[in-house]
Amino acid sequence: MSSALQQHRAMATQPHDGTPYTTTVSLRPIAAPSILGLFGFSGATLIVAAHMAGWYGGSKTDLYVFPFAAFFGGLAQFAAGMWSYRARDGLATAMHGMWGSFWMAFGVLNLLFATGSLTEPKGAFPALGFWFIPLAAITWSGALAALGESLGLFAVLATLATGSTIAAPALWTGSAGWEKVAGWVFVFSAGFAWYVATAMMLAATAGKTILPLGKYKRAANVPGERPVHPIQLEWAEPGVKMGQ
C-alpha cells in the first residue's frame, strides 16, 4: 500500500486529536418501491378508467371493481409509499401514499354500492367529484416536482392530474361526455405508469438501462449504459445507495 493511501486512510478515520473514530454502518438494501407502486396504480387506474370511458360496465361492475381497486391499487400502492419513505424518496412517498389511500377508499365505496349499503347516484355525483379536487391539486404539485426526476414520471403525474381536473366537474355536474374524456386521460396515465415501472424493473434486473425514462443523465437514457453507480470505497462498506 502506498504511503499516500495510508496517510489518506488515517486522516479519514481519525479526528484532529488523533483519537480513532468508532463507526457503525448498517446497510439495509431496498428495491425501488415505485416499481410496485406504479404497477399497482397502472392496473387499478386502467380498470376504473376503462369503465369511465365506457369500454365495459353493467349492474354488477361495482362488485368486481372494489377488490382490485382496494388491494392492487390501494393496499399495494400504499405499502410502496411507506417503503418509499424508507428509501428517502419524498415524491414517491407523497404520490403513492395519497393515491394508495384513495384507491382503498374507492374500493370501500364500491363495496358499499355493491352490497346495497349505499345507493349509487345516477347522473350528478358531487360528493365523489369533490374527492378529485384535492387529488388534482396535490397531483399537480407532484407533477411539478417530478420535473426534477424524469420526463417519464412527469408524464404519469401530469396526465393523472389532468384526468382528475376533468373528472371533478364531470362527476359534480353529471356530464357523461366529460367523464368519458377523463377516463381516456386516465388510461394514458395508466399506460405511462406501466412503461415507467417496466423500465425501472428492467434496469434493476439488468443493472443497466433498457428503456429510457427521460432522466437528465445521458446514461439513464441510452440502452446498455449504467444509470446508477453505488458509492464504494476500497476499505469501507460497498453498495451504499440513497433513493430510487
NUZA-277873 format. One record per residue (C-alpha): residue number from 1; residue in one letter; x, y, z. Coordinates in nm, 3 decimals. Example, Ala and Ser with C-alpha at 12.3 -4.5 7.8 and 13.67 -1.06 7.14 Angstrom:
BEGIN
nr->1&rest->A&u->1.230&v->-0.450&w->0.780
nr->2&rest->S&u->1.367&v->-0.106&w->0.714
END
This chain:
BEGIN
nr->1&rest->M&u->0.000&v->0.000&w->0.000
nr->2&rest->S&u->0.141&v->0.341&w->-0.093
nr->3&rest->S&u->0.231&v->0.587&w->0.181
nr->4&rest->A&u->-0.009&v->0.843&w->0.032
nr->5&rest->L&u->-0.303&v->0.600&w->0.057
nr->6&rest->Q&u->-0.208&v->0.511&w->0.416
nr->7&rest->Q&u->-0.197&v->0.879&w->0.508
nr->8&rest->H&u->-0.535&v->0.943&w->0.340
nr->9&rest->R&u->-0.694&v->0.650&w->0.529
nr->10&rest->A&u->-0.554&v->0.771&w->0.859
nr->11&rest->M&u->-0.693&v->1.121&w->0.802
nr->12&rest->A&u->-1.035&v->0.977&w->0.709
nr->13&rest->T&u->-1.062&v->0.754&w->1.019
nr->14&rest->Q&u->-0.921&v->0.982&w->1.291
nr->15&rest->P&u->-1.023&v->1.324&w->1.420
nr->16&rest->H&u->-0.773&v->1.605&w->1.452
nr->17&rest->D&u->-0.668&v->1.498&w->1.805
nr->18&rest->G&u->-0.560&v->1.156&w->1.677
nr->19&rest->T&u->-0.829&v->0.952&w->1.861
nr->20&rest->P&u->-0.975&v->0.681&w->1.630
nr->21&rest->Y&u->-1.342&v->0.708&w->1.540
nr->22&rest->T&u->-1.579&v->0.426&w->1.631
nr->23&rest->T&u->-1.816&v->0.395&w->1.337
nr->24&rest->T&u->-2.100&v->0.152&w->1.271
nr->25&rest->V&u->-2.255&v->0.126&w->0.925
nr->26&rest->S&u->-2.586&v->-0.063&w->0.893
nr->27&rest->L&u->-2.680&v->-0.148&w->0.536
nr->28&rest->R&u->-3.045&v->-0.217&w->0.457
nr->29&rest->P&u->-3.075&v->-0.258&w->0.081
nr->30&rest->I&u->-3.421&v->-0.179&w->-0.053
nr->31&rest->A&u->-3.561&v->-0.239&w->-0.402
nr->32&rest->A&u->-3.722&v->0.058&w->-0.574
nr->33&rest->P&u->-4.073&v->0.071&w->-0.416
nr->34&rest->S&u->-4.211&v->0.268&w->-0.711
nr->35&rest->I&u->-4.193&v->-0.045&w->-0.927
nr->36&rest->L&u->-4.471&v->-0.200&w->-0.718
nr->37&rest->G&u->-4.646&v->0.134&w->-0.664
nr->38&rest->L&u->-4.660&v->0.224&w->-1.033
nr->39&rest->F&u->-4.774&v->-0.123&w->-1.139
nr->40&rest->G&u->-5.048&v->-0.115&w->-0.873
nr->41&rest->F&u->-5.155&v->0.231&w->-0.984
nr->42&rest->S&u->-5.146&v->0.133&w->-1.351
nr->43&rest->G&u->-5.363&v->-0.175&w->-1.306
nr->44&rest->A&u->-5.628&v->-0.012&w->-1.087
nr->45&rest->T&u->-5.642&v->0.304&w->-1.298
nr->46&rest->L&u->-5.682&v->0.107&w->-1.620
nr->47&rest->I&u->-5.972&v->-0.097&w->-1.480
nr->48&rest->V&u->-6.161&v->0.205&w->-1.346
nr->49&rest->A&u->-6.072&v->0.440&w->-1.632
nr->50&rest->A&u->-6.189&v->0.188&w->-1.891
nr->51&rest->H&u->-6.522&v->0.174&w->-1.709
nr->52&rest->M&u->-6.539&v->0.556&w->-1.705
nr->53&rest->A&u->-6.457&v->0.565&w->-2.077
nr->54&rest->G&u->-6.748&v->0.330&w->-2.149
nr->55&rest->W&u->-6.545&v->0.027&w->-2.255
nr->56&rest->Y&u->-6.744&v->-0.205&w->-2.029
nr->57&rest->G&u->-6.993&v->-0.195&w->-1.742
nr->58&rest->G&u->-7.309&v->-0.345&w->-1.603
nr->59&rest->S&u->-7.523&v->-0.381&w->-1.294
nr->60&rest->K&u->-7.253&v->-0.580&w->-1.109
nr->61&rest->T&u->-6.949&v->-0.378&w->-1.213
nr->62&rest->D&u->-6.904&v->-0.229&w->-0.863
nr->63&rest->L&u->-6.884&v->-0.579&w->-0.715
nr->64&rest->Y&u->-6.599&v->-0.670&w->-0.949
nr->65&rest->V&u->-6.414&v->-0.339&w->-0.925
nr->66&rest->F&u->-6.382&v->-0.297&w->-0.549
nr->67&rest->P&u->-6.139&v->-0.582&w->-0.459
nr->68&rest->F&u->-5.896&v->-0.499&w->-0.738
nr->69&rest->A&u->-5.905&v->-0.126&w->-0.668
nr->70&rest->A&u->-5.879&v->-0.166&w->-0.290
nr->71&rest->F&u->-5.596&v->-0.419&w->-0.281
nr->72&rest->F&u->-5.392&v->-0.388&w->-0.601
nr->73&rest->G&u->-5.429&v->-0.016&w->-0.646
nr->74&rest->G&u->-5.480&v->0.070&w->-0.279
nr->75&rest->L&u->-5.300&v->-0.157&w->-0.036
nr->76&rest->A&u->-5.006&v->-0.244&w->-0.263
nr->77&rest->Q&u->-4.953&v->0.117&w->-0.364
nr->78&rest->F&u->-4.987&v->0.249&w->-0.009
nr->79&rest->A&u->-4.726&v->-0.003&w->0.107
nr->80&rest->A&u->-4.498&v->0.117&w->-0.174
nr->81&rest->G&u->-4.544&v->0.470&w->-0.046
nr->82&rest->M&u->-4.432&v->0.370&w->0.303
nr->83&rest->W&u->-4.130&v->0.185&w->0.165
nr->84&rest->S&u->-4.051&v->0.493&w->-0.044
nr->85&rest->Y&u->-4.027&v->0.679&w->0.286
nr->86&rest->R&u->-3.751&v->0.440&w->0.392
nr->87&rest->A&u->-3.583&v->0.493&w->0.055
nr->88&rest->R&u->-3.588&v->0.868&w->0.130
nr->89&rest->D&u->-3.796&v->0.947&w->-0.178
nr->90&rest->G&u->-4.033&v->1.228&w->-0.079
nr->91&rest->L&u->-4.215&v->1.246&w->-0.412
nr->92&rest->A&u->-4.291&v->0.872&w->-0.425
nr->93&rest->T&u->-4.395&v->0.875&w->-0.059
nr->94&rest->A&u->-4.647&v->1.150&w->-0.125
nr->95&rest->M&u->-4.789&v->1.022&w->-0.454
nr->96&rest->H&u->-4.810&v->0.650&w->-0.370
nr->97&rest->G&u->-4.932&v->0.720&w->-0.017
nr->98&rest->M&u->-5.203&v->0.959&w->-0.135
nr->99&rest->W&u->-5.327&v->0.760&w->-0.434
nr->100&rest->G&u->-5.300&v->0.431&w->-0.244
nr->101&rest->S&u->-5.528&v->0.579&w->0.022
nr->102&rest->F&u->-5.768&v->0.699&w->-0.248
nr->103&rest->W&u->-5.790&v->0.355&w->-0.410
nr->104&rest->M&u->-5.862&v->0.188&w->-0.077
nr->105&rest->A&u->-6.139&v->0.440&w->-0.011
nr->106&rest->F&u->-6.272&v->0.400&w->-0.365
nr->107&rest->G&u->-6.276&v->0.022&w->-0.322
nr->108&rest->V&u->-6.472&v->0.051&w->0.005
nr->109&rest->L&u->-6.717&v->0.291&w->-0.161
nr->110&rest->N&u->-6.782&v->0.044&w->-0.443
nr->111&rest->L&u->-6.824&v->-0.236&w->-0.191
nr->112&rest->L&u->-7.094&v->-0.033&w->-0.016
nr->113&rest->F&u->-7.266&v->0.021&w->-0.350
nr->114&rest->A&u->-7.240&v->-0.348&w->-0.441
nr->115&rest->T&u->-7.387&v->-0.466&w->-0.109
nr->116&rest->G&u->-7.668&v->-0.211&w->-0.117
nr->117&rest->S&u->-7.547&v->-0.028&w->0.196
nr->118&rest->L&u->-7.535&v->0.288&w->-0.014
nr->119&rest->T&u->-7.724&v->0.377&w->-0.330
nr->120&rest->E&u->-7.501&v->0.488&w->-0.616
nr->121&rest->P&u->-7.629&v->0.821&w->-0.755
nr->122&rest->K&u->-7.735&v->0.826&w->-1.118
nr->123&rest->G&u->-7.609&v->1.129&w->-1.306
nr->124&rest->A&u->-7.451&v->1.401&w->-1.093
nr->125&rest->F&u->-7.233&v->1.275&w->-0.807
nr->126&rest->P&u->-7.098&v->1.592&w->-0.635
nr->127&rest->A&u->-6.963&v->1.404&w->-0.332
nr->128&rest->L&u->-6.730&v->1.192&w->-0.547
nr->129&rest->G&u->-6.649&v->1.487&w->-0.771
nr->130&rest->F&u->-6.526&v->1.677&w->-0.468
nr->131&rest->W&u->-6.279&v->1.395&w->-0.397
nr->132&rest->F&u->-6.096&v->1.479&w->-0.717
nr->133&rest->I&u->-6.038&v->1.846&w->-0.630
nr->134&rest->P&u->-5.768&v->1.784&w->-0.366
nr->135&rest->L&u->-5.642&v->1.486&w->-0.567
nr->136&rest->A&u->-5.591&v->1.710&w->-0.870
nr->137&rest->A&u->-5.424&v->1.989&w->-0.672
nr->138&rest->I&u->-5.178&v->1.760&w->-0.493
nr->139&rest->T&u->-5.102&v->1.561&w->-0.808
nr->140&rest->W&u->-5.023&v->1.881&w->-0.999
nr->141&rest->S&u->-4.774&v->1.961&w->-0.720
nr->142&rest->G&u->-4.626&v->1.614&w->-0.766
nr->143&rest->A&u->-4.603&v->1.661&w->-1.143
nr->144&rest->L&u->-4.410&v->1.983&w->-1.090
nr->145&rest->A&u->-4.172&v->1.807&w->-0.852
nr->146&rest->A&u->-4.134&v->1.517&w->-1.099
nr->147&rest->L&u->-3.968&v->1.753&w->-1.347
nr->148&rest->G&u->-3.662&v->1.728&w->-1.126
nr->149&rest->E&u->-3.667&v->1.347&w->-1.156
nr->150&rest->S&u->-3.761&v->1.239&w->-1.510
nr->151&rest->L&u->-3.990&v->1.321&w->-1.800
nr->152&rest->G&u->-4.139&v->0.971&w->-1.776
nr->153&rest->L&u->-4.259&v->1.027&w->-1.421
nr->154&rest->F&u->-4.379&v->1.375&w->-1.516
nr->155&rest->A&u->-4.591&v->1.220&w->-1.795
nr->156&rest->V&u->-4.754&v->0.983&w->-1.543
nr->157&rest->L&u->-4.842&v->1.256&w->-1.295
nr->158&rest->A&u->-4.932&v->1.528&w->-1.548
nr->159&rest->T&u->-5.189&v->1.306&w->-1.723
nr->160&rest->L&u->-5.315&v->1.185&w->-1.385
nr->161&rest->A&u->-5.358&v->1.543&w->-1.264
nr->162&rest->T&u->-5.527&v->1.639&w->-1.592
nr->163&rest->G&u->-5.770&v->1.348&w->-1.566
nr->164&rest->S&u->-5.850&v->1.440&w->-1.205
nr->165&rest->T&u->-5.906&v->1.803&w->-1.307
nr->166&rest->I&u->-6.156&v->1.692&w->-1.573
nr->167&rest->A&u->-6.321&v->1.429&w->-1.353
nr->168&rest->A&u->-6.404&v->1.670&w->-1.070
nr->169&rest->P&u->-6.652&v->1.892&w->-1.261
nr->170&rest->A&u->-6.770&v->1.598&w->-1.477
nr->171&rest->L&u->-6.882&v->1.399&w->-1.173
nr->172&rest->W&u->-7.008&v->1.712&w->-0.999
nr->173&rest->T&u->-7.241&v->1.804&w->-1.285
nr->174&rest->G&u->-7.313&v->1.453&w->-1.413
nr->175&rest->S&u->-7.160&v->1.514&w->-1.757
nr->176&rest->A&u->-7.126&v->1.169&w->-1.911
nr->177&rest->G&u->-6.928&v->1.309&w->-2.204
nr->178&rest->W&u->-6.661&v->1.475&w->-1.991
nr->179&rest->E&u->-6.647&v->1.171&w->-1.765
nr->180&rest->K&u->-6.552&v->0.964&w->-2.069
nr->181&rest->V&u->-6.285&v->1.220&w->-2.159
nr->182&rest->A&u->-6.145&v->1.192&w->-1.805
nr->183&rest->G&u->-6.149&v->0.813&w->-1.839
nr->184&rest->W&u->-5.944&v->0.829&w->-2.159
nr->185&rest->V&u->-5.688&v->1.063&w->-1.997
nr->186&rest->F&u->-5.660&v->0.824&w->-1.702
nr->187&rest->V&u->-5.599&v->0.538&w->-1.946
nr->188&rest->F&u->-5.299&v->0.729&w->-2.085
nr->189&rest->S&u->-5.172&v->0.785&w->-1.732
nr->190&rest->A&u->-5.203&v->0.411&w->-1.663
nr->191&rest->G&u->-5.006&v->0.339&w->-1.979
nr->192&rest->F&u->-4.728&v->0.579&w->-1.885
nr->193&rest->A&u->-4.714&v->0.426&w->-1.535
nr->194&rest->W&u->-4.681&v->0.076&w->-1.682
nr->195&rest->Y&u->-4.394&v->0.194&w->-1.904
nr->196&rest->V&u->-4.206&v->0.370&w->-1.623
nr->197&rest->A&u->-4.245&v->0.074&w->-1.384
nr->198&rest->T&u->-4.129&v->-0.168&w->-1.656
nr->199&rest->A&u->-3.826&v->0.048&w->-1.732
nr->200&rest->M&u->-3.733&v->0.064&w->-1.362
nr->201&rest->M&u->-3.775&v->-0.313&w->-1.320
nr->202&rest->L&u->-3.563&v->-0.393&w->-1.625
nr->203&rest->A&u->-3.291&v->-0.153&w->-1.509
nr->204&rest->A&u->-3.290&v->-0.316&w->-1.165
nr->205&rest->T&u->-3.259&v->-0.671&w->-1.301
nr->206&rest->A&u->-3.015&v->-0.597&w->-1.583
nr->207&rest->G&u->-2.806&v->-0.342&w->-1.395
nr->208&rest->K&u->-2.821&v->-0.111&w->-1.696
nr->209&rest->T&u->-3.067&v->0.099&w->-1.894
nr->210&rest->I&u->-3.303&v->-0.098&w->-2.119
nr->211&rest->L&u->-3.587&v->0.154&w->-2.171
nr->212&rest->P&u->-3.521&v->0.529&w->-2.141
nr->213&rest->L&u->-3.708&v->0.724&w->-1.873
nr->214&rest->G&u->-3.630&v->1.076&w->-1.983
nr->215&rest->K&u->-3.388&v->1.138&w->-1.696
nr->216&rest->Y&u->-3.138&v->1.419&w->-1.717
nr->217&rest->K&u->-2.834&v->1.190&w->-1.714
nr->218&rest->R&u->-2.734&v->1.060&w->-2.055
nr->219&rest->A&u->-2.651&v->0.714&w->-1.916
nr->220&rest->A&u->-3.009&v->0.678&w->-1.789
nr->221&rest->N&u->-3.149&v->0.717&w->-2.141
nr->222&rest->V&u->-2.906&v->0.516&w->-2.352
nr->223&rest->P&u->-2.976&v->0.141&w->-2.363
nr->224&rest->G&u->-2.680&v->-0.052&w->-2.226
nr->225&rest->E&u->-2.546&v->0.230&w->-2.009
nr->226&rest->R&u->-2.533&v->0.211&w->-1.627
nr->227&rest->P&u->-2.751&v->0.489&w->-1.481
nr->228&rest->V&u->-2.651&v->0.428&w->-1.116
nr->229&rest->H&u->-2.307&v->0.368&w->-0.966
nr->230&rest->P&u->-2.322&v->0.273&w->-0.595
nr->231&rest->I&u->-2.084&v->0.453&w->-0.361
nr->232&rest->Q&u->-1.784&v->0.229&w->-0.295
nr->233&rest->L&u->-1.456&v->0.279&w->-0.111
nr->234&rest->E&u->-1.171&v->0.029&w->-0.104
nr->235&rest->W&u->-1.170&v->-0.003&w->0.276
nr->236&rest->A&u->-1.539&v->0.079&w->0.350
nr->237&rest->E&u->-1.878&v->-0.086&w->0.312
nr->238&rest->P&u->-1.980&v->-0.116&w->-0.057
nr->239&rest->G&u->-2.319&v->-0.067&w->-0.213
nr->240&rest->V&u->-2.448&v->0.229&w->-0.014
nr->241&rest->K&u->-2.723&v->0.393&w->-0.219
nr->242&rest->M&u->-2.990&v->0.655&w->-0.150
nr->243&rest->G&u->-3.328&v->0.694&w->-0.323
nr->244&rest->Q&u->-3.468&v->0.500&w->-0.616
END
